[in-house]
Amino acid sequence: MALNPMHQFEVYKIGPEINISGINLSFTNASLFMTISAVLILSLMFFGTKKKSLIPSKIELITEMSYSFVAKMINDTAGSSARSFFPFIFTLFMFVLFCNMVGMLPYSFTVTSHIIVTFILAAVVFLGVTVIGFVKHGIKYLELFVPKGVPIILLPLIVIIEIISYLSRPVSLSVRLFANMMAGHTMLKVFGGFVISLGLLGGWLPLGFSVALTGLEILVAFLQAYVFAILTCIYLNDALNLHH
């Protein structure tokens, strides 16, 4: 029987169904793997910062590298004024990264392959950045939609384009992550199905592709977490410094 490559994205309940005022709050496999990712992140941070050894352990090195990586990302893209937002961006980066990486494990579930999860993350970033922009600059924040040096005759068109571009940020941010993770896992499942269907004699070629795709997908999992975080920094830079 052929394996359905889309079956891996199915969300199902774990335990009893919970309905509150018509809203389904049941614990699902998506909830489980988000919890697992959060626990792994907390464990890494706890054990990585518990001791301050002269010669750091591997887990301490990973923690320090993660901290330095995100701190440098923020400093390079948003400047020193964005340092106070480090906890949020670090949490966002680590959560997306761990959800992506945990989804690479056999029999696991890739939370970021669902548009509802990535869109909620992107919407939080979008709304947060917008609020920060208006709090810091007031009505002057609307100058973001009016680029400098644009001829008056083109200004109405450019303003419309800038507004549409701004409002599409949460869509592009969420779809990029969702589409990459879903496409990669679908391809892995398809080639895995070829290996099973063709058996030992004919399955060596798709098996080789599966191994190569797995390595590529691990790289993509990291890159997508990086892209999500760095775009957040860029949007934050616009809100703080009003670059337009």
C-alpha positions in Angstrom: 0.0 0.0 0.0 1.4 3.4 -1.0 2.2 5.7 1.8 0.4 9.1 1.9 3.1 11.8 2.2 0.5 14.2 3.7 -0.5 11.9 6.5 2.5 13.1 8.6 0.9 16.6 8.8 -2.4 15.3 10.4 -3.3 16.9 13.7 -5.1 14.6 16.1 -6.2 14.7 19.8 -4.2 13.1 22.6 -6.4 12.3 25.6 -10.0 13.5 26.2 -11.6 16.2 24.2 -11.8 19.6 25.9 -14.5 22.1 24.8 -14.9 25.5 26.6 -17.7 27.7 25.2 -17.6 26.0 21.9 -13.9 26.3 21.6 -11.9 23.1 21.2 -8.9 23.2 23.5 -8.0 19.6 23.3 -4.4 18.6 23.7 -3.0 17.4 20.3 0.1 16.0 18.8 1.0 19.6 17.8 0.6 20.7 21.4 2.8 17.8 22.5 5.7 18.6 20.2 5.5 22.3 21.0 5.7 21.4 24.6 8.7 19.1 23.9 10.5 21.8 22.1 9.9 24.3 24.9 11.1 21.8 27.5 14.3 21.1 25.4 15.0 24.8 25.2 14.5 25.4 28.9 16.7 22.4 29.7 19.4 23.6 27.4 19.3 27.1 29.0 19.2 25.7 32.5 22.0 23.2 32.2 24.0 25.5 29.9 24.0 28.4 32.4 23.9 26.4 35.7 27.7 26.2 36.0 30.4 28.7 34.9 33.3 26.3 34.2 36.7 27.6 33.2 36.6 25.0 30.4 33.0 25.0 29.2 31.2 21.7 28.5 29.5 21.0 25.1 26.1 22.1 26.4 27.6 25.4 27.8 29.3 26.0 24.4 26.0 25.5 22.6 24.3 27.9 24.9 27.0 30.5 24.6 27.0 30.2 20.8 23.3 30.5 20.6 23.4 33.7 22.8 26.2 35.2 20.9 24.7 34.4 17.5 21.3 36.1 18.3 23.0 39.0 20.0 25.2 39.7 17.0 22.2 39.3 14.7 20.3 42.0 16.6 23.3 44.3 16.8 24.1 44.0 13.1 20.5 44.5 11.8 18.7 46.6 14.4 21.5 48.3 16.3 22.1 48.9 20.0 18.6 50.4 20.5 17.1 46.9 20.0 19.1 45.2 22.7 16.2 45.4 25.1 14.2 43.1 22.7 16.9 40.4 22.9 14.8 38.0 25.1 11.9 38.0 22.7 14.0 37.5 19.5 16.1 34.9 21.2 13.0 33.0 22.4 11.5 33.3 18.9 14.6 32.0 17.2 15.1 29.1 19.6 11.5 28.0 19.5 11.3 28.0 15.7 14.7 26.2 15.5 13.8 23.5 18.0 10.4 23.0 16.4 12.1 22.5 13.1 14.8 20.2 14.4 12.5 18.1 16.6 10.3 17.6 13.4 13.3 15.9 11.8 13.2 13.0 14.2 11.5 9.8 13.1 7.8 9.5 14.1 7.8 13.1 15.3 5.6 16.0 14.2 6.7 19.2 12.5 4.8 22.0 14.2 6.1 24.6 11.8 4.7 22.8 8.8 1.2 24.2 9.8 0.3 27.6 8.6 -1.8 28.4 11.7 1.3 28.1 13.9 3.6 30.1 11.7 1.0 32.8 11.0 0.3 33.3 14.8 4.1 33.7 15.3 4.3 36.2 12.4 1.2 38.0 13.6 2.7 38.5 17.1 5.8 39.9 15.5 3.8 42.2 13.1 1.5 43.6 15.8 4.3 44.0 18.3 6.5 45.9 15.8 3.6 48.1 14.8 2.8 48.9 18.4 6.5 49.7 19.1 6.6 52.0 16.1 3.6 54.0 17.1 4.6 54.2 20.8 8.1 55.4 19.9 7.3 57.8 17.0 3.5 58.5 17.3 1.8 59.5 14.1 5.2 60.2 12.6 5.5 56.4 12.2 3.3 56.7 9.1 6.3 58.3 7.4 7.5 54.8 6.9 5.1 54.6 4.0 6.4 57.8 2.4 9.9 57.1 1.0 12.2 60.1 0.7 12.9 61.6 -2.8 9.9 60.2 -4.5 8.3 62.6 -7.1 5.0 64.0 -6.0 3.2 62.5 -9.1 4.3 59.0 -8.1 3.7 59.4 -4.3 0.1 58.1 -4.1 1.1 54.9 -6.0 4.2 54.4 -3.9 2.3 54.9 -0.7 -0.2 52.3 -1.7 2.5 49.9 -2.6 4.3 50.5 0.7 1.1 49.9 2.7 0.4 46.7 0.8 4.0 45.6 1.4 3.8 46.4 5.1 0.5 44.5 5.6 1.8 41.5 3.7 4.7 41.0 6.2 2.9 38.5 8.4 1.7 36.5 5.3 5.2 36.4 3.7 6.9 35.6 7.0 4.5 32.8 7.9 4.2 31.3 4.4 8.0 31.2 3.9 8.5 29.0 7.0 5.4 26.9 6.5 6.1 26.2 2.8 9.7 25.3 3.2 9.1 22.9 6.1 6.1 21.2 4.5 7.7 20.8 1.1 10.9 19.4 2.6 9.1 16.8 4.7 6.8 15.9 1.9 9.8 15.2 -0.4 11.4 13.0 2.3 8.2 11.0 2.7 7.9 10.6 -1.1 11.5 9.3 -1.5 11.0 7.1 1.6 8.0 5.6 0.0 10.0 4.8 -3.2 12.6 3.0 -1.0 9.9 0.8 0.5 8.1 0.2 -2.8 11.3 -0.7 -4.8 12.9 -2.8 -2.1 16.5 -3.6 -1.6 17.4 -4.0 -5.3 15.9 -0.9 -6.7 15.6 1.3 -3.6 19.3 2.3 -3.3 19.0 5.4 -5.5 16.0 6.9 -3.7 17.6 6.0 -0.5 20.7 8.0 -1.5 18.4 10.9 -2.4 16.6 10.5 1.0 19.9 10.8 2.9 21.0 13.8 0.9 17.6 15.5 1.4 17.7 14.8 5.1 21.0 16.7 5.3 19.6 19.5 3.2 16.4 19.6 5.3 18.5 20.0 8.5 20.2 22.9 6.9 16.9 24.4 5.8 15.5 23.9 9.3 18.3 26.1 10.7 18.2 28.7 7.9 14.4 29.1 8.2 14.7 29.8 11.9 17.5 32.3 11.1 15.5 34.0 8.3 12.4 34.3 10.6 14.5 35.9 13.4 16.5 38.2 11.1 13.4 39.5 9.3 11.9 40.2 12.8 15.1 42.2 13.5 14.7 44.1 10.3 11.1 45.0 11.0 12.1 46.0 14.5 14.8 48.2 13.0 12.2 50.0 10.9 10.0 50.6 13.9 12.8 51.9 16.2 14.8 53.9 13.7 12.1 54.7 11.1 14.2 53.8 8.1 12.3 54.5 4.9 
